Amino acid sequence: MIFETVLITALCILMLAILANLYRVVKGPSSADRVIALDSVGINLIASIAVFSVLLHTHAFFDLILLIGILSFIGTIAFARFIERGVVIERKR
Amino acid sequence: MSGSGEVIGAILILIGAIFSLISAIGNVRLPDVYTRSHAASKSSTLGVLCALVGTLLYFLITDGFFSIRLILGIFFVFLTAPVAAHVICRAAYRHKVPLAEQSAQDELKDYYREKEILKAEEKANFVTDQVK
């Protein structure tokens, strides 16, 4: 009983963290701010999926942790290249 | 036996969630994109690492189930979060996002200015060669 309460408290704290990061996504002055905050949202989402799988006592969500981690990393790299050079994939050097 | 797993898992997950909240507060309150990435990458990585290790230990102790996928996720997050923060900070600096007013020094400033002057000179030399 106390265990579930602690897990739900942790989920609420993670939700507060995601909301704070979303404030930065909306307000951020430059686009790099927004990308950093979105990356942070992805990482918090990974943590909340882990907490959720402990809460439901299932192994089914562990693939999602890997998947969201990889997608968030690739998205951040693509956004960084876009901010730096204006294109994501360069045709010719 | 299952009680100790629950206690360890709950403590690690709670620590991880609190670290994530601290990193989010830093992400809101700090003045600058570089300091914000400082908060967002480091403490956020530590928080997610604590939460994932707590999950791993909980399933290891209560079920005797050792998840390779979870180990891979921990390894991947630990490897990629600093790389992503570095790449996005470099992109921000090259895009000339301004530093905060109270920042003390900017060591890359002269380096990039020299590089731009060099590039302009190369272009001028190329044009004069073409004319010749």
Backbone of each chain as ProteinMPNN parsed JSONL, in Angstrom:
{"seq_chain_A": "MIFETVLITALCILMLAILANLYRVVKGPSSADRVIALDSVGINLIASIAVFSVLLHTHAFFDLILLIGILSFIGTIAFARFIERGVVIERKR", "coords_chain_A": {"N_chain_A": [[0.838, -1.207, 0.0], [1.859, 1.273, 0.931], [3.934, 1.265, -0.829], [2.689, 1.514, -3.385], [1.656, 4.085, -3.021], [3.992, 5.618, -2.82], [4.98, 5.225, -5.392], [2.985, 6.445, -6.954], [3.211, 9.028, -6.046], [5.787, 9.586, -7.03], [5.219, 9.506, -9.755], [3.532, 11.741, -9.939], [5.351, 13.767, -9.296], [7.086, 13.535, -11.464], [5.332, 14.272, -13.461], [4.897, 16.946, -12.8], [7.477, 17.87, -13.365], [7.554, 17.463, -16.124], [5.585, 19.262, -16.892], [6.783, 21.692, -16.152], [8.944, 21.688, -17.899], [7.519, 21.851, -20.27], [6.535, 24.411, -20.085], [8.894, 25.802, -20.579], [9.285, 24.962, -23.181], [7.203, 26.271, -24.501], [7.735, 28.98, -23.951], [10.43, 29.515, -24.439], [13.135, 31.594, -25.547], [14.917, 31.194, -27.733], [15.286, 28.753, -30.411], [16.931, 26.683, -29.666], [16.595, 26.501, -26.927], [14.03, 25.415, -26.846], [14.45, 22.931, -28.01], [16.193, 21.724, -26.186], [14.53, 21.605, -23.953], [12.554, 19.897, -24.934], [13.995, 17.551, -25.273], [14.539, 17.038, -22.624], [11.942, 16.574, -21.736], [11.477, 14.152, -23.066], [13.296, 12.488, -21.724], [12.252, 12.558, -19.141], [9.885, 11.294, -19.685], [10.742, 8.703, -20.24], [11.599, 7.955, -17.66], [9.121, 8.043, -16.359], [7.758, 6.02, -17.662], [9.186, 3.808, -16.763], [8.561, 3.889, -14.017], [5.849, 3.464, -14.22], [5.738, 0.875, -15.249], [6.702, -0.527, -13.072], [4.636, 0.0, -11.311], [2.437, -1.277, -12.497], [3.447, -3.787, -12.487], [4.62, -5.248, -14.682], [6.442, -6.554, -17.541], [6.198, -5.461, -19.983], [6.648, -2.933, -20.972], [9.288, -2.334, -21.36], [10.503, -2.287, -23.812], [9.578, 0.075, -24.845], [10.988, 1.984, -23.448], [13.612, 1.839, -24.499], [12.925, 2.512, -27.144], [11.802, 5.124, -27.024], [13.995, 6.455, -25.976], [15.906, 6.224, -28.079], [14.524, 7.498, -30.187], [14.182, 10.077, -29.179], [16.828, 10.918, -28.965], [17.657, 10.874, -31.666], [15.921, 12.769, -32.729], [16.768, 15.069, -31.378], [19.393, 15.326, -32.38], [18.836, 15.757, -35.086], [17.406, 18.17, -34.979], [19.428, 19.798, -33.993], [21.273, 19.826, -36.094], [19.68, 21.066, -37.949], [19.311, 23.607, -36.818], [21.937, 24.468, -36.878], [22.881, 24.372, -39.555], [20.785, 24.756, -41.297], [19.801, 22.772, -42.931], [18.804, 19.313, -42.744], [19.702, 16.886, -43.89], [22.545, 16.734, -45.78], [23.145, 17.094, -49.199], [25.393, 17.322, -50.931], [28.884, 17.851, -50.452]], "CA_chain_A": [[0.0, 0.0, 0.0], [2.776, 2.419, 0.973], [4.723, 1.182, -2.066], [1.922, 2.15, -4.467], [1.561, 5.525, -2.759], [5.27, 6.233, -3.193], [5.107, 5.231, -6.859], [2.096, 7.458, -7.534], [3.848, 10.322, -5.743], [6.877, 9.79, -7.99], [4.617, 9.835, -11.058], [3.059, 13.13, -9.889], [6.524, 14.64, -9.356], [7.565, 13.532, -12.853], [4.384, 15.056, -14.254], [5.225, 18.357, -12.549], [8.707, 18.185, -14.097], [7.227, 17.568, -17.552], [4.858, 20.518, -17.102], [7.75, 22.793, -16.091], [9.689, 21.693, -19.159], [6.641, 22.316, -21.352], [6.529, 25.877, -19.998], [10.075, 26.29, -21.278], [9.087, 24.732, -24.617], [6.328, 27.306, -25.055], [8.207, 30.339, -23.769], [11.85, 29.669, -24.728], [13.404, 32.655, -26.517], [15.521, 30.678, -28.962], [14.814, 27.395, -30.7], [17.763, 25.731, -28.926], [15.906, 26.3, -25.642], [12.891, 24.509, -27.03], [14.936, 21.573, -28.267], [16.711, 21.189, -24.918], [13.395, 21.279, -23.083], [11.876, 18.71, -25.485], [14.854, 16.413, -24.926], [14.321, 16.781, -21.195], [10.618, 15.935, -21.642], [11.633, 12.757, -23.466], [13.982, 11.737, -20.663], [11.289, 12.385, -18.047], [8.907, 10.302, -20.14], [11.374, 7.398, -20.02], [11.533, 7.652, -16.223], [7.743, 7.771, -15.929], [7.389, 4.69, -18.164], [9.768, 2.833, -15.845], [7.747, 3.885, -12.795], [4.551, 2.895, -14.566], [5.853, -0.581, -15.378], [6.785, -1.068, -11.712], [3.307, 0.121, -10.703], [1.564, -2.325, -13.048], [4.176, -5.042, -12.321], [4.684, -5.935, -15.972], [7.697, -6.331, -18.275], [5.851, -5.208, -21.384], [6.957, -1.579, -21.424], [10.718, -2.056, -21.402], [10.88, -1.932, -25.184], [9.255, 1.481, -25.09], [12.063, 2.807, -22.891], [14.639, 1.914, -25.542], [12.408, 3.172, -28.349], [11.692, 6.567, -26.809], [15.339, 6.983, -25.849], [16.534, 6.352, -29.399], [13.82, 8.51, -30.997], [14.455, 11.407, -28.633], [18.205, 11.278, -29.329], [17.736, 11.179, -33.1], [15.232, 14.034, -32.94], [17.617, 16.168, -30.914], [20.501, 15.51, -33.327], [18.311, 16.341, -36.321], [17.113, 19.577, -34.723], [20.684, 20.539, -33.853], [21.81, 20.053, -37.44], [18.815, 22.046, -38.627], [19.614, 24.944, -36.296], [23.296, 24.867, -37.202], [23.187, 24.526, -40.978], [19.617, 25.068, -42.099], [19.288, 21.549, -43.535], [19.025, 18.137, -41.908], [20.542, 15.972, -44.656], [23.248, 17.46, -46.823], [23.279, 16.277, -50.411], [26.737, 17.335, -51.487], [29.762, 18.682, -49.634]], "C_chain_A": [[0.869, 1.251, 0.0], [3.596, 2.466, -0.307], [3.996, 1.851, -3.224], [1.826, 3.66, -4.264], [2.848, 6.241, -3.164], [5.402, 6.307, -4.701], [4.219, 6.293, -7.478], [2.616, 8.862, -7.234], [4.97, 10.62, -6.727], [6.322, 10.143, -9.364], [4.126, 11.277, -11.067], [4.227, 14.105, -9.984], [7.059, 14.705, -10.782], [6.637, 14.336, -13.745], [4.612, 16.551, -14.055], [6.473, 18.765, -13.329], [8.415, 18.352, -15.581], [6.483, 18.867, -17.824], [5.81, 21.714, -17.075], [8.557, 22.862, -17.38], [8.824, 22.167, -20.312], [6.486, 23.833, -21.307], [7.718, 26.441, -20.742], [9.951, 26.072, -22.781], [8.243, 25.843, -25.22], [7.022, 28.65, -25.041], [9.593, 30.58, -24.351], [12.189, 30.685, -25.796], [13.984, 32.125, -27.821], [15.047, 29.252, -29.195], [15.67, 26.348, -30.006], [17.177, 25.456, -27.546], [14.791, 25.278, -25.773], [13.364, 23.079, -27.239], [15.471, 20.942, -26.992], [15.561, 20.773, -24.011], [12.657, 20.043, -23.599], [12.674, 17.449, -25.196], [14.645, 16.027, -23.471], [12.954, 16.132, -20.96], [10.709, 14.46, -22.017], [12.278, 11.919, -22.376], [13.047, 11.524, -19.477], [10.231, 11.354, -18.401], [9.458, 8.889, -19.962], [11.267, 6.995, -18.551], [10.113, 7.315, -15.812], [7.255, 6.442, -16.486], [7.952, 3.613, -17.251], [8.946, 2.732, -14.562], [6.399, 3.205, -13.046], [4.625, 1.373, -14.686], [6.063, -1.229, -14.015], [5.403, -1.072, -11.074], [2.375, -0.975, -11.199], [2.188, -3.711, -12.931], [4.178, -5.872, -13.607], [6.01, -5.624, -16.66], [7.45, -5.766, -19.669], [6.343, -3.869, -21.89], [8.441, -1.31, -21.571], [11.204, -1.747, -22.807], [10.663, -0.451, -25.446], [10.337, 2.402, -24.548], [13.176, 2.982, -23.919], [14.17, 2.743, -26.726], [12.353, 4.68, -28.159], [13.061, 7.194, -26.625], [15.981, 7.215, -27.197], [15.859, 7.452, -30.211], [14.119, 9.914, -30.502], [15.868, 11.864, -29.001], [18.294, 11.675, -30.799], [17.055, 12.509, -33.405], [16.076, 15.213, -32.507], [18.754, 16.425, -31.88], [20.007, 16.174, -34.605], [17.997, 17.819, -36.132], [18.396, 20.398, -34.611], [21.288, 20.819, -35.222], [20.979, 21.098, -38.174], [19.113, 23.455, -38.141], [20.964, 25.408, -36.802], [23.45, 25.19, -38.687], [21.981, 24.854, -41.845], [19.044, 23.882, -42.836], [19.568, 20.393, -42.597], [19.974, 17.164, -42.599], [21.208, 16.764, -45.774], [23.442, 16.557, -48.036], [24.724, 16.171, -50.841], [27.603, 18.229, -50.627], [30.736, 19.45, -50.511]], "O_chain_A": [[0.669, 2.166, -0.799], [3.917, 3.539, -0.816], [4.58, 2.648, -3.958], [1.906, 4.425, -5.225], [2.816, 7.314, -3.765], [5.87, 7.308, -5.242], [4.63, 6.973, -8.419], [2.484, 9.772, -8.053], [5.105, 11.747, -7.205], [6.886, 10.985, -10.064], [4.275, 11.974, -12.071], [4.135, 15.134, -10.652], [7.438, 15.772, -11.264], [7.088, 15.005, -14.675], [4.534, 17.331, -15.003], [6.534, 19.861, -13.887], [8.946, 19.254, -16.229], [6.706, 19.51, -18.85], [5.669, 22.641, -17.872], [8.826, 23.946, -17.897], [9.321, 22.812, -21.235], [6.325, 24.476, -22.345], [7.593, 27.437, -21.455], [10.439, 26.879, -23.572], [8.526, 26.31, -26.323], [6.921, 29.401, -26.011], [9.918, 31.708, -24.721], [11.59, 30.652, -26.871], [13.584, 32.563, -28.9], [14.48, 28.619, -28.304], [15.203, 25.234, -29.772], [17.244, 24.332, -27.048], [14.628, 24.397, -24.93], [12.769, 22.133, -26.722], [15.235, 19.761, -26.737], [15.609, 19.719, -23.378], [12.186, 19.228, -22.805], [12.101, 16.398, -24.908], [14.582, 14.846, -23.128], [12.812, 15.258, -20.106], [10.094, 13.613, -21.369], [11.868, 10.786, -22.127], [13.039, 10.451, -18.873], [9.739, 10.631, -17.535], [8.723, 7.979, -19.577], [10.901, 5.866, -18.226], [9.902, 6.407, -15.008], [6.422, 5.788, -15.859], [7.285, 2.614, -16.985], [8.668, 1.635, -14.077], [5.884, 2.475, -12.2], [3.703, 0.665, -14.282], [5.647, -2.369, -13.812], [5.033, -2.021, -10.383], [1.609, -1.541, -10.42], [1.536, -4.708, -13.241], [3.79, -7.04, -13.612], [6.627, -4.588, -16.411], [8.388, -5.609, -20.45], [6.451, -3.669, -23.1], [8.833, -0.183, -21.874], [12.193, -1.036, -22.986], [11.433, 0.195, -26.156], [10.586, 3.471, -25.106], [13.629, 4.095, -24.185], [14.913, 3.572, -27.25], [12.801, 5.435, -29.022], [13.29, 8.325, -27.054], [16.543, 8.282, -27.442], [16.538, 8.253, -30.854], [14.29, 10.837, -31.299], [16.09, 13.035, -29.309], [18.92, 12.677, -31.144], [17.536, 13.286, -34.229], [16.105, 16.242, -33.181], [19.069, 17.576, -32.183], [20.676, 17.053, -35.149], [18.281, 18.634, -37.01], [18.457, 21.539, -35.068], [21.762, 21.925, -35.48], [21.512, 21.912, -38.928], [19.165, 24.392, -38.936], [21.142, 26.584, -37.121], [24.088, 26.182, -39.037], [22.142, 25.197, -43.017], [17.916, 23.952, -43.325], [20.46, 20.472, -41.753], [20.927, 16.674, -41.992], [20.539, 17.382, -46.603], [23.851, 15.402, -47.909], [25.231, 15.077, -51.089], [27.135, 19.249, -50.122], [31.561, 20.208, -50.0]]}, "seq_chain_B": "MSGSGEVIGAILILIGAIFSLISAIGNVRLPDVYTRSHAASKSSTLGVLCALVGTLLYFLITDGFFSIRLILGIFFVFLTAPVAAHVICRAAYRHKVPLAEQSAQDELKDYYREKEILKAEEKANFVTDQVK", "coords_chain_B": {"N_chain_B": [[11.561, -11.217, 1.645], [10.572, -10.049, -0.698], [9.867, -7.645, 0.321], [12.21, -6.139, 0.782], [13.057, -5.614, -1.824], [10.963, -3.986, -2.698], [11.336, -1.783, -1.009], [13.923, -0.842, -1.733], [13.544, -0.293, -4.467], [11.488, 1.638, -4.333], [12.742, 3.734, -2.954], [14.873, 4.42, -4.705], [13.432, 5.148, -6.993], [11.967, 7.322, -6.071], [14.034, 9.117, -5.434], [15.05, 9.511, -8.009], [12.84, 10.759, -9.255], [12.7, 13.125, -7.793], [15.124, 14.285, -8.476], [14.616, 14.725, -11.193], [12.612, 16.657, -10.998], [14.055, 18.742, -9.825], [15.83, 19.289, -11.878], [14.029, 20.202, -13.785], [13.095, 22.523, -12.564], [15.456, 24.006, -12.578], [15.655, 24.249, -15.318], [13.587, 25.976, -15.851], [14.241, 28.281, -14.387], [16.866, 29.235, -14.843], [19.036, 31.651, -16.535], [19.824, 31.424, -19.257], [20.581, 29.894, -22.416], [22.727, 28.119, -22.388], [23.377, 27.657, -19.674], [20.961, 26.556, -19.008], [20.956, 24.181, -20.483], [22.971, 22.922, -19.138], [21.684, 22.41, -16.653], [19.564, 20.82, -17.611], [20.679, 18.59, -18.915], [22.558, 17.25, -17.175], [21.487, 16.764, -14.45], [19.06, 15.711, -15.124], [19.749, 13.391, -16.491], [20.914, 11.977, -14.382], [18.659, 11.652, -12.775], [16.904, 10.039, -14.373], [18.502, 7.842, -14.567], [18.615, 6.933, -11.91], [15.907, 6.243, -11.568], [15.603, 4.18, -13.475], [17.487, 2.292, -12.595], [16.362, 1.698, -10.137], [13.975, 0.465, -11.001], [15.075, -1.777, -12.303], [16.355, -3.097, -10.147], [14.159, -3.614, -8.546], [12.634, -5.443, -10.114], [14.562, -7.423, -10.287], [14.919, -8.3, -7.655], [12.333, -8.947, -6.656], [11.117, -10.61, -8.648], [13.216, -12.07, -9.647], [13.978, -11.493, -12.187], [16.051, -10.566, -14.679], [16.491, -7.86, -16.641], [17.636, -7.49, -19.813], [16.952, -5.625, -21.703], [16.327, -3.374, -20.228], [18.841, -2.807, -19.139], [20.148, -2.153, -21.494], [18.681, 0.155, -22.17], [19.393, 1.862, -20.002], [22.163, 2.078, -20.469], [22.11, 3.284, -22.996], [20.762, 5.736, -22.589], [22.521, 6.896, -20.775], [24.714, 7.175, -22.384], [23.876, 8.821, -24.528], [22.617, 11.217, -23.678], [24.47, 13.277, -22.712], [25.869, 13.695, -25.108], [23.88, 14.668, -26.82], [23.249, 17.057, -25.497], [25.66, 18.433, -25.756], [25.842, 18.696, -28.561], [23.617, 20.258, -29.163], [24.186, 22.57, -27.774], [26.474, 23.445, -29.117], [25.363, 23.971, -31.605], [23.67, 26.061, -30.887], [25.541, 27.998, -30.122], [26.893, 28.457, -32.512], [24.838, 29.478, -33.95], [24.68, 31.91, -32.91], [23.282, 32.483, -30.502], [22.592, 34.658, -27.857], [24.643, 35.104, -24.898], [23.933, 35.144, -21.327], [23.538, 38.276, -19.499], [25.041, 38.42, -17.18], [27.129, 36.683, -17.49], [30.545, 35.698, -17.201], [32.854, 35.289, -18.881], [33.75, 34.632, -22.323], [35.147, 32.362, -24.04], [35.218, 31.3, -26.56], [34.738, 33.281, -28.326], [36.761, 34.88, -29.645], [37.972, 32.855, -31.097], [36.024, 31.99, -32.969], [35.673, 34.381, -34.326], [38.186, 34.804, -35.534], [38.162, 32.6, -37.212], [36.074, 33.257, -38.944], [37.155, 35.535, -40.176], [39.339, 34.384, -41.478], [38.016, 32.737, -43.282], [36.741, 34.645, -44.882], [38.971, 35.891, -45.996], [40.035, 33.805, -47.501], [38.007, 33.531, -49.373], [38.215, 35.999, -50.677], [40.798, 35.788, -51.762], [40.342, 33.699, -53.521], [38.583, 34.896, -55.311], [40.25, 36.903, -56.41], [42.184, 35.297, -57.646], [40.629, 34.125, -59.595], [40.067, 36.35, -61.13], [42.621, 37.003, -62.086]], "CA_chain_B": [[12.445, -11.026, 0.502], [10.003, -9.103, -1.648], [9.784, -6.349, 0.976], [13.43, -5.358, 0.576], [13.03, -5.132, -3.201], [10.05, -2.842, -2.783], [11.916, -0.613, -0.332], [15.029, -0.296, -2.541], [12.976, 0.279, -5.688], [10.747, 2.864, -4.052], [13.671, 4.823, -2.597], [15.597, 4.885, -5.894], [12.517, 5.829, -7.911], [11.634, 8.63, -5.508], [15.209, 9.986, -5.627], [15.105, 9.879, -9.42], [11.78, 11.719, -9.575], [13.042, 14.426, -7.207], [16.181, 14.872, -9.324], [14.011, 15.242, -12.419], [11.922, 17.905, -10.676], [15.073, 19.792, -9.624], [16.344, 19.681, -13.188], [13.01, 20.997, -14.476], [13.098, 23.859, -11.958], [16.607, 24.694, -13.142], [15.368, 24.549, -16.717], [12.702, 27.142, -15.919], [14.702, 29.485, -13.711], [18.185, 29.745, -15.228], [18.819, 32.785, -17.427], [20.584, 31.395, -20.489], [20.404, 28.576, -23.031], [23.851, 27.248, -22.024], [23.162, 27.211, -18.289], [19.785, 25.683, -18.985], [21.343, 22.841, -20.937], [23.715, 22.403, -18.001], [20.712, 21.818, -15.719], [18.674, 19.824, -18.214], [21.326, 17.334, -19.295], [23.226, 16.5, -16.115], [20.665, 16.235, -13.359], [17.995, 14.899, -15.702], [20.329, 12.07, -16.731], [21.05, 11.292, -13.09], [17.327, 11.267, -12.312], [16.374, 8.897, -15.118], [19.346, 6.7, -14.229], [18.158, 6.417, -10.618], [14.61, 5.589, -11.734], [15.745, 2.917, -14.211], [18.182, 1.325, -11.732], [15.364, 1.249, -9.162], [13.102, -0.507, -11.672], [15.852, -3.002, -12.533], [16.567, -3.807, -8.882], [12.855, -4.113, -8.081], [12.285, -6.682, -10.816], [15.569, -8.438, -9.988], [14.767, -8.854, -6.305], [11.022, -9.56, -6.422], [10.798, -11.678, -9.598], [14.387, -12.762, -10.154], [13.973, -11.266, -13.639], [17.086, -9.588, -15.038], [16.074, -7.405, -17.968], [18.698, -6.974, -20.671], [16.455, -4.433, -22.392], [16.461, -2.238, -19.31], [20.273, -2.466, -19.09], [20.441, -1.443, -22.745], [18.111, 1.496, -22.057], [20.241, 2.646, -19.1], [23.412, 2.353, -21.174], [21.881, 4.196, -24.107], [20.477, 7.073, -22.065], [23.738, 7.413, -20.172], [25.643, 7.508, -23.458], [23.432, 9.799, -25.518], [22.138, 12.503, -23.16], [25.505, 14.317, -22.786], [26.182, 13.984, -26.518], [22.818, 15.518, -27.35], [23.376, 18.389, -24.905], [26.819, 19.081, -26.368], [25.56, 19.055, -29.956], [22.643, 21.355, -29.248], [24.857, 23.792, -27.313], [27.337, 23.922, -30.189], [24.498, 24.57, -32.62], [23.19, 27.356, -30.384], [26.616, 28.987, -30.177], [27.162, 28.827, -33.909], [23.694, 30.257, -34.422], [24.826, 33.197, -32.228], [22.343, 32.757, -29.415], [23.381, 35.471, -26.924], [24.85, 34.653, -23.522], [23.262, 35.996, -20.349], [24.32, 39.489, -19.259], [25.962, 38.299, -16.047], [28.16, 35.67, -17.703], [31.802, 36.39, -16.949], [33.75, 35.322, -20.028], [33.33, 33.884, -23.497], [36.458, 32.059, -24.612], [35.123, 30.902, -27.959], [34.393, 34.434, -29.148], [37.882, 35.207, -30.526], [38.22, 31.726, -31.993], [35.109, 31.996, -34.111], [35.878, 35.573, -35.132], [39.343, 34.521, -36.387], [37.766, 31.637, -38.239], [35.289, 33.958, -39.959], [38.064, 36.4, -40.95], [40.095, 33.489, -42.352], [37.139, 32.29, -44.37], [36.532, 35.79, -45.777], [40.206, 36.09, -46.757], [40.108, 32.742, -48.51], [37.055, 33.845, -50.445], [38.763, 37.13, -51.436], [41.901, 35.273, -52.573], [39.778, 32.901, -54.615], [38.034, 35.809, -56.31], [41.349, 37.549, -57.135], [42.764, 34.299, -58.544], [39.74, 33.968, -60.743], [40.213, 37.522, -61.979], [43.877, 36.847, -62.805]], "C_chain_B": [[11.876, -9.986, -0.454], [9.908, -7.715, -1.022], [11.01, -5.501, 0.737], [13.502, -4.822, -0.844], [12.129, -3.925, -3.345], [10.665, -1.6, -2.157], [13.003, 0.016, -1.194], [14.495, 0.381, -3.799], [12.285, 1.596, -5.42], [11.687, 4.007, -3.739], [14.378, 5.348, -3.84], [14.68, 5.651, -6.839], [12.152, 7.211, -7.387], [12.794, 9.611, -5.672], [15.296, 10.452, -7.081], [14.068, 10.916, -9.788], [12.114, 13.085, -9.013], [14.156, 15.095, -8.006], [15.6, 15.441, -10.609], [13.297, 16.559, -12.158], [12.922, 19.047, -10.483], [15.611, 20.258, -10.966], [15.326, 20.523, -13.948], [12.94, 22.4, -13.899], [14.283, 24.669, -12.473], [16.359, 25.106, -14.579], [14.45, 25.757, -16.849], [13.423, 28.393, -15.444], [16.015, 30.045, -14.22], [18.07, 30.724, -16.399], [19.176, 32.561, -18.893], [20.432, 30.017, -21.11], [21.51, 27.618, -22.594], [23.717, 26.741, -20.595], [21.959, 26.289, -18.189], [20.116, 24.278, -19.463], [22.185, 22.145, -19.87], [22.769, 21.707, -17.023], [19.996, 20.64, -16.356], [19.407, 18.527, -18.499], [21.829, 16.572, -18.075], [22.264, 15.9, -15.114], [19.513, 15.397, -13.897], [18.499, 13.49, -16.003], [20.466, 11.284, -15.434], [19.689, 10.814, -12.583], [16.794, 10.051, -13.036], [17.203, 7.651, -14.829], [18.91, 6.084, -12.912], [16.839, 5.67, -10.784], [14.761, 4.243, -12.432], [16.472, 1.867, -13.373], [17.233, 0.812, -10.651], [14.418, 0.227, -9.756], [13.805, -1.84, -11.854], [16.003, -3.799, -11.243], [15.251, -4.357, -8.342], [12.503, -5.422, -8.776], [13.288, -7.791, -10.531], [15.3, -9.094, -8.634], [13.415, -9.555, -6.144], [10.77, -10.74, -7.347], [12.001, -12.561, -9.925], [14.522, -12.608, -11.657], [14.984, -10.178, -13.952], [16.855, -9.144, -16.47], [17.246, -6.813, -18.729], [18.252, -5.69, -21.37], [16.592, -3.19, -21.519], [17.911, -1.8, -19.182], [20.661, -1.694, -20.344], [19.905, -0.024, -22.702], [18.944, 2.388, -21.159], [21.519, 3.065, -19.816], [23.209, 3.417, -22.26], [21.611, 5.61, -23.621], [21.738, 7.7, -21.492], [24.734, 7.836, -21.236], [25.18, 8.718, -24.257], [23.033, 11.139, -24.937], [23.229, 13.578, -23.152], [25.87, 14.683, -24.22], [25.147, 14.931, -27.105], [22.932, 16.93, -26.797], [24.539, 19.145, -25.538], [26.498, 19.56, -27.787], [24.615, 20.246, -30.03], [23.259, 22.654, -28.746], [25.767, 24.345, -28.403], [26.511, 24.587, -31.29], [24.01, 25.932, -32.168], [24.291, 28.398, -30.469], [26.904, 29.411, -31.601], [26.033, 29.649, -34.498], [23.665, 31.622, -33.754], [23.656, 33.499, -31.295], [23.103, 33.518, -28.338], [23.522, 34.818, -25.557], [24.077, 35.578, -22.582], [24.149, 37.193, -20.027], [25.363, 39.27, -18.175], [27.032, 37.25, -16.265], [29.526, 36.338, -17.79], [32.687, 36.43, -18.18], [33.274, 34.361, -21.109], [34.59, 33.549, -24.296], [36.385, 31.714, -26.083], [34.963, 32.084, -28.901], [35.497, 34.739, -30.157], [38.118, 34.103, -31.541], [37.318, 31.79, -33.209], [35.289, 33.234, -34.964], [37.075, 35.379, -36.064], [38.975, 33.595, -37.534], [36.976, 32.33, -39.343], [36.183, 34.857, -40.81], [38.859, 35.561, -41.947], [39.264, 33.072, -43.548], [36.923, 33.417, -45.382], [37.773, 36.034, -46.625], [40.353, 35.046, -47.856], [39.209, 33.051, -49.694], [37.616, 34.974, -51.318], [39.911, 36.662, -52.335], [41.393, 34.493, -53.769], [39.272, 33.809, -55.729], [39.166, 36.46, -57.104], [42.032, 36.565, -58.071], [41.921, 34.132, -59.79], [39.916, 35.141, -61.708], [41.513, 37.438, -62.78], [43.754, 35.815, -63.931]], "O_chain_B": [[12.609, -9.137, -0.962], [9.871, -6.715, -1.739], [10.903, -4.295, 0.515], [13.958, -3.699, -1.057], [12.473, -2.958, -4.025], [10.54, -0.498, -2.692], [13.03, 1.233, -1.382], [14.925, 1.476, -4.16], [12.457, 2.56, -6.166], [11.472, 5.13, -4.196], [14.484, 6.559, -4.031], [15.073, 6.665, -7.416], [12.04, 8.163, -8.16], [12.588, 10.779, -6.002], [15.574, 11.618, -7.358], [14.355, 11.848, -10.54], [11.853, 14.101, -9.658], [14.147, 16.311, -8.197], [16.021, 16.501, -11.072], [13.356, 17.475, -12.978], [12.679, 20.173, -10.916], [15.826, 21.45, -11.184], [15.698, 21.447, -14.671], [12.749, 23.366, -14.637], [14.153, 25.857, -12.77], [16.794, 26.173, -15.013], [14.52, 26.485, -17.839], [13.246, 29.462, -16.027], [16.267, 31.238, -14.045], [17.117, 30.646, -17.174], [18.869, 33.419, -19.721], [20.176, 29.052, -20.39], [21.259, 26.423, -22.444], [23.914, 25.557, -20.324], [21.941, 25.357, -17.385], [19.618, 23.296, -18.912], [22.12, 20.925, -19.717], [23.008, 20.572, -16.613], [19.834, 19.591, -15.733], [18.824, 17.454, -18.343], [21.562, 15.378, -17.942], [22.217, 14.683, -14.939], [19.039, 14.482, -13.224], [17.78, 12.512, -15.801], [20.175, 10.089, -15.382], [19.571, 9.719, -12.033], [16.286, 9.125, -12.403], [16.682, 6.536, -14.842], [18.838, 4.861, -12.791], [16.66, 4.593, -10.216], [14.124, 3.267, -12.036], [16.125, 0.687, -13.423], [17.282, -0.363, -10.285], [14.085, -0.766, -9.109], [13.23, -2.899, -11.602], [15.809, -5.015, -11.228], [15.222, -5.436, -7.75], [12.121, -6.395, -8.125], [12.927, -8.968, -10.529], [15.438, -10.309, -8.491], [13.349, -10.637, -5.562], [10.264, -11.77, -6.903], [11.835, -13.674, -10.423], [15.098, -13.463, -12.331], [14.819, -9.024, -13.556], [16.999, -9.933, -17.404], [17.786, -5.774, -18.351], [19.055, -4.785, -21.604], [16.926, -2.106, -21.997], [18.207, -0.607, -19.121], [21.402, -0.713, -20.279], [20.58, 0.908, -23.14], [19.189, 3.546, -21.497], [21.916, 4.23, -19.785], [24.024, 4.325, -22.419], [22.154, 6.573, -24.163], [21.998, 8.886, -21.694], [25.518, 8.759, -21.018], [25.999, 9.558, -24.63], [23.102, 12.139, -25.651], [22.95, 14.708, -23.552], [26.149, 15.845, -24.516], [25.493, 15.883, -27.804], [22.736, 17.9, -27.53], [24.434, 20.338, -25.824], [26.837, 20.681, -28.166], [24.791, 21.136, -30.862], [22.906, 23.73, -29.228], [25.836, 25.558, -28.603], [26.896, 25.621, -31.835], [23.939, 26.864, -32.97], [24.037, 29.545, -30.837], [27.133, 30.59, -31.87], [26.239, 30.425, -35.432], [22.75, 32.412, -33.989], [23.112, 34.604, -31.289], [24.175, 33.07, -27.931], [22.644, 34.079, -25.111], [23.625, 36.652, -22.981], [25.359, 37.151, -20.247], [26.445, 39.854, -18.227], [27.78, 36.939, -15.338], [29.662, 37.411, -18.377], [33.226, 37.486, -18.51], [32.515, 33.425, -20.858], [35.044, 34.342, -25.121], [37.386, 31.821, -26.79], [35.04, 31.93, -30.119], [35.242, 34.847, -31.356], [38.425, 34.371, -32.703], [37.779, 31.662, -34.343], [35.092, 33.184, -36.178], [37.01, 35.738, -37.24], [39.413, 33.777, -38.67], [37.166, 32.045, -40.525], [36.0, 34.94, -42.025], [39.039, 35.952, -43.1], [39.744, 33.056, -44.681], [36.921, 33.18, -46.59], [37.672, 36.342, -47.813], [40.74, 35.354, -48.983], [39.584, 32.865, -50.851], [37.513, 34.924, -52.544], [40.01, 37.06, -53.496], [41.922, 34.599, -54.875], [39.488, 33.551, -56.913], [39.076, 36.57, -58.327], [42.424, 36.94, -59.176], [42.441, 34.014, -60.899], [39.918, 34.968, -62.927], [41.542, 37.746, -63.972], [44.726, 35.559, -64.642]]}, "name": "protein", "num_of_chains": 2, "seq": "MIFETVLITALCILMLAILANLYRVVKGPSSADRVIALDSVGINLIASIAVFSVLLHTHAFFDLILLIGILSFIGTIAFARFIERGVVIERKRMSGSGEVIGAILILIGAIFSLISAIGNVRLPDVYTRSHAASKSSTLGVLCALVGTLLYFLITDGFFSIRLILGIFFVFLTAPVAAHVICRAAYRHKVPLAEQSAQDELKDYYREKEILKAEEKANFVTDQVK"}
